[in-house]
Amino acid sequence: MWKVMIADDEMYMLEALEKLINWQSMDCKIVYKARNGEELLEQIRNEVPDIVITDIKMPLVSGLEVAKFVYEQMLPTKVIILSAYANFDFAQEAIQYDVCGYVVKTSAIESLPDMIRKAIGKLSGPVVMEKEEEKYSEDVFGKLQKYIKDHYADKLTLSNIAEEIHANGSYLSRLYKAKTGQNLFDAINKMKLEKAKQYLAEGRRISEVAALVGFEDVSYFSRVFKKYENCSPRDYEKK
């Protein structure tokens, strides 16, 4: 199991990182949490971790100073830097210390898992990295399929799907296209319309059917229906 240390002077961020990321799925374990860079450095000296995730600005010792220490001591540890905002100068400085990645806090919960897998890949070598990525993509794809099957009738957006699955939205779109050859929302709309056709066959009103499959606007429902079925809901009723 990969040993991970995290450091941030904001307690809520430490708790979010610990609780909102599925560490076990990546075969990782948080072995230490620090509120400042000095505590983190002391612990690194005592027990060299596999991965360090540290805020760039902290009391006493900064995240960049931690990265510099790891680099100069030639430790096998992979360092991931967190920042409250994107900063090109900080990113450039981090590169010289061979940091594994630079993540903006506002997207940390979404972006960090991919960065952690990148770190694991560097620690393990390319073959293991490829296997980890394949395992992750299969896991995410399974969750995505189940979620849209259970929630296709809801008013779905890419951002709320991503939030529920704890994955990056653009990654989900690319993954679904790669696995199925279909656009994610084309697939969701087709699920909606298959159910809509069942409701129409039962004699339900078009406005009722639209609401049941997640369309607030009946006109929009009719346009989508015609796009995929080559006929309007009214014409389908007549059939």
Wavefront OBJ file of the C-alpha trace (Angstrom):
o trace
v 0.000 0.000 0.000
v 1.340 3.439 -0.967
v 2.094 5.732 1.980
v 0.747 9.256 1.578
v 1.357 12.388 3.663
v -0.827 15.476 3.255
v -0.205 19.008 4.507
v -2.366 22.132 4.566
v -2.782 24.886 7.130
v -6.570 24.810 6.625
v -8.195 21.989 8.577
v -11.240 21.817 6.306
v -8.949 21.092 3.354
v -7.175 18.302 5.207
v -10.530 16.754 6.102
v -11.817 17.087 2.540
v -8.727 15.403 1.121
v -8.965 12.595 3.648
v -12.702 11.933 3.374
v -13.694 12.809 -0.191
v -11.008 10.898 -2.071
v -11.236 7.120 -2.347
v -7.692 6.306 -1.223
v -8.310 2.590 -0.853
v -9.287 2.234 -4.525
v -5.801 3.493 -5.430
v -4.122 1.221 -2.858
v -3.091 4.301 -0.850
v -3.126 5.084 2.849
v -2.742 8.470 4.550
v -0.036 7.954 7.162
v 0.336 11.565 8.322
v -1.478 14.929 8.219
v 0.383 18.172 8.918
v -0.799 21.750 9.531
v 2.499 23.342 8.496
v 5.559 22.555 6.413
v 7.891 22.173 9.372
v 5.802 19.329 10.825
v 5.709 17.704 7.405
v 9.477 17.905 6.913
v 10.119 16.402 10.332
v 7.813 13.488 9.570
v 9.377 12.933 6.128
v 12.772 12.644 7.825
v 11.346 10.021 10.207
v 9.381 7.986 7.680
v 9.943 8.569 3.963
v 6.516 8.445 2.258
v 5.749 7.409 -1.302
v 3.646 10.501 -2.044
v 3.428 13.945 -0.452
v 0.509 16.292 -1.175
v 1.255 19.745 0.168
v -0.178 23.254 0.023
v 2.265 25.624 -1.633
v 1.828 28.350 1.025
v 2.083 27.191 4.642
v 3.423 28.558 7.928
v 7.111 28.025 8.787
v 8.028 26.003 5.706
v 6.341 26.309 2.300
v 5.300 23.486 0.004
v 8.020 24.502 -2.440
v 10.638 24.201 0.323
v 9.324 20.706 1.054
v 9.626 19.839 -2.665
v 13.164 21.288 -2.680
v 14.137 19.142 0.346
v 12.798 15.969 -1.290
v 14.633 16.830 -4.523
v 17.954 17.698 -2.905
v 17.906 14.642 -0.641
v 17.126 12.501 -3.705
v 14.233 10.807 -1.935
v 12.000 8.474 -3.980
v 8.956 10.475 -2.790
v 6.678 12.014 -5.419
v 5.439 15.507 -4.502
v 2.104 17.017 -5.591
v 1.640 20.736 -4.966
v -1.706 22.333 -4.047
v -2.455 26.005 -4.567
v -5.463 28.237 -3.957
v -5.055 29.638 -7.476
v -3.191 28.964 -10.693
v 0.179 30.715 -10.710
v 2.620 30.281 -13.590
v 5.638 31.431 -11.572
v 4.955 28.938 -8.783
v 4.391 26.181 -11.341
v 7.684 26.974 -13.046
v 9.543 26.900 -9.731
v 7.890 23.602 -8.824
v 9.088 22.047 -12.094
v 12.745 22.579 -11.175
v 12.195 20.407 -8.103
v 10.716 17.625 -10.229
v 7.269 17.796 -8.621
v 4.782 15.298 -9.982
v 1.973 17.804 -10.426
v 0.428 21.161 -9.567
v -3.292 21.156 -8.617
v -5.581 24.119 -7.987
v -7.585 23.594 -4.790
v -10.946 24.449 -6.332
v -10.706 21.312 -8.473
v -8.570 19.226 -6.113
v -11.141 16.520 -5.337
v -11.721 15.958 -9.057
v -8.134 16.357 -10.259
v -6.068 14.780 -7.489
v -6.953 11.106 -8.150
v -5.538 11.350 -11.678
v -2.430 13.089 -10.333
v -2.012 10.445 -7.619
v -2.253 7.680 -10.222
v 0.398 9.534 -12.227
v 2.636 9.549 -9.145
v 2.004 5.841 -8.575
v 2.886 5.193 -12.208
v 6.212 6.967 -11.783
v 6.905 4.981 -8.631
v 5.922 1.679 -10.222
v 7.060 1.966 -13.802
v 5.092 2.197 -17.079
v 3.605 -1.320 -17.100
v 2.069 -0.959 -13.646
v 0.868 2.536 -14.494
v -0.945 1.242 -17.574
v -2.632 -1.481 -15.533
v -3.663 1.022 -12.846
v -5.151 3.339 -15.463
v -7.041 0.466 -17.075
v -8.391 -0.671 -13.706
v -9.456 2.880 -12.866
v -11.167 3.455 -16.216
v -13.119 0.186 -15.898
v -14.185 1.121 -12.375
v -15.293 4.616 -13.387
v -17.063 3.364 -16.509
v -18.997 0.834 -14.432
v -20.066 3.543 -11.996
v -21.009 5.848 -14.869
v -23.149 3.216 -16.579
v -24.975 2.413 -13.346
v -25.524 6.074 -12.522
v -27.057 7.032 -15.858
v -29.177 3.869 -15.869
v -30.555 4.779 -12.431
v -30.862 8.526 -13.053
v -31.456 8.993 -16.795
v -34.910 10.476 -16.063
v -33.385 13.223 -13.884
v -32.249 16.586 -15.189
v -28.613 15.601 -15.656
v -25.600 17.788 -16.347
v -22.000 16.718 -16.828
v -20.979 18.543 -13.661
v -23.509 16.818 -11.393
v -22.705 13.393 -12.876
v -18.995 14.070 -12.275
v -19.691 15.204 -8.715
v -21.672 12.057 -7.907
v -19.050 9.723 -9.373
v -16.084 11.738 -8.042
v -14.409 11.985 -11.439
v -13.469 14.730 -13.853
v -16.322 15.648 -16.218
v -14.282 15.895 -19.418
v -12.635 12.562 -18.544
v -16.096 10.957 -18.232
v -17.113 12.242 -21.669
v -13.935 10.949 -23.306
v -14.141 7.617 -21.483
v -17.759 6.986 -22.485
v -17.023 7.845 -26.123
v -13.971 5.567 -26.146
v -15.858 2.652 -24.582
v -19.133 2.875 -26.532
v -18.518 5.007 -29.598
v -21.412 7.208 -28.461
v -21.623 10.690 -27.025
v -22.603 10.431 -23.339
v -25.662 12.663 -23.637
v -26.794 10.982 -26.850
v -26.885 7.756 -24.848
v -28.784 9.409 -21.996
v -31.327 10.917 -24.402
v -31.837 7.545 -26.061
v -32.562 6.009 -22.652
v -35.057 8.775 -21.965
v -36.793 8.259 -25.310
v -37.003 4.475 -24.984
v -38.901 5.001 -21.745
v -40.925 7.819 -23.322
v -42.088 5.471 -26.098
v -43.275 2.993 -23.484
v -45.269 5.712 -21.734
v -46.766 6.931 -25.024
v -47.790 3.366 -25.886
v -49.622 3.266 -22.543
v -51.690 6.269 -23.653
v -50.169 8.896 -21.351
v -50.302 12.565 -22.343
v -47.219 13.962 -24.087
v -46.715 16.646 -21.408
v -46.837 13.973 -18.707
v -44.378 11.758 -20.576
v -41.953 14.658 -21.045
v -41.929 15.342 -17.299
v -41.525 11.659 -16.423
v -38.359 11.336 -18.486
v -36.791 14.578 -17.285
v -37.839 17.257 -19.795
v -39.296 20.422 -18.271
v -40.113 21.932 -21.687
v -42.570 19.932 -23.820
v -41.470 21.684 -27.028
v -37.853 20.768 -26.357
v -38.906 17.179 -25.620
v -40.709 17.062 -28.981
v -37.637 18.379 -30.827
v -35.355 15.837 -29.164
v -37.859 13.051 -29.832
v -38.039 13.962 -33.532
v -34.240 14.192 -33.786
v -33.743 10.621 -32.566
v -36.967 8.937 -33.740
v -37.567 10.785 -37.047
v -41.127 11.526 -36.013
v -42.889 13.672 -33.435
v -44.357 12.236 -30.220
v -47.826 12.893 -31.672
v -47.037 10.920 -34.829
v -45.584 8.115 -32.689
v -48.870 7.997 -30.743
v -50.795 7.533 -33.979
v -48.616 4.583 -34.922
l 1 2 3 4 5 6 7 8 9 10 11 12 13 14 15 16 17 18 19 20 21 22 23 24 25 26 27 28 29 30 31 32 33 34 35 36 37 38 39 40 41 42 43 44 45 46 47 48 49 50 51 52 53 54 55 56 57 58 59 60 61 62 63 64 65 66 67 68 69 70 71 72 73 74 75 76 77 78 79 80 81 82 83 84 85 86 87 88 89 90 91 92 93 94 95 96 97 98 99 100 101 102 103 104 105 106 107 108 109 110 111 112 113 114 115 116 117 118 119 120 121 122 123 124 125 126 127 128 129 130 131 132 133 134 135 136 137 138 139 140 141 142 143 144 145 146 147 148 149 150 151 152 153 154 155 156 157 158 159 160 161 162 163 164 165 166 167 168 169 170 171 172 173 174 175 176 177 178 179 180 181 182 183 184 185 186 187 188 189 190 191 192 193 194 195 196 197 198 199 200 201 202 203 204 205 206 207 208 209 210 211 212 213 214 215 216 217 218 219 220 221 222 223 224 225 226 227 228 229 230 231 232 233 234 235 236 237 238 239
